[in-house]
């Protein structure tokens, strides 16, 4: 599945042909440089590795420097692999022009981290008990989490308080509203995971 790496710029809205206001997300998509070509004979599968956002030699370790030098490209900050059918060469530049308006893409990103949260926010619990009869601190408590006689343990996967967010999230079938190749921008309908300036993967 061909795609590119991009950076979430933020959200805005545009007016459709019917006059409706459509919320959309602006993504700075590429340009990405081909840094490695993987073949079935050598690697067991066919894919292309692309890099996004150049970085200085000072911030590149020796292993990365050798990898980019073999490809003949400048060191890149972010790398990703995609399944490409067309023939590409090392050093080729892939731009946002590969996407078409009114087509659909899948966007993969890392959701915002919420830290340690309780069950009401994390899982939508309604709370138990009441704030009277000496239970003024039980309104947002999870309540009972398991039987005491049998099986005398908590089942794996029981919904409890814990770390929330900062997960890999895929949003499928987002419509491309507009492609602006001169600024490497892609406008997709709706929201995508992650905060502003976070790195996302856009798949056709």
C-alpha angles and dihedrals in degrees: 000000000000120000148138141235119248146167125244108239099180144269132295137149137244134195117248127217090268092054096253119140108241121197112223142171123235115220126188095220115194149272088211126186125216106243101169140013117210120202135194091240096054106025104021094245140050119248143130125233116214131189129215132197114017119242134195126266088243091067095045122093122220096259092053092043091056091047093052093041090056088054092045094233138119117267112273129211098215130035133190139167127232135181106243124184097189123078116263135177133214111275095024115144120228117200139186088265089087088076124076130211117259091020122118131245140181116232122203121194144143114266122231115277115242098183122220109348136178127244095264094061098029100046105011097250115174095219126245136247125011137275094249134069092052096305100108092134099048101074096103098028120124095232124210115359102184148357118275100207099044134043086001092206142077115261116238112258096032109156110250141148115290148111112341130195131000091104131139104260129186121201111195134207101014112171118234107231099180141001117206105187096176089064098029090241130150123191115202128184116254132000132315130204122268140045127281114296091018118140117251136181119229117202127187 
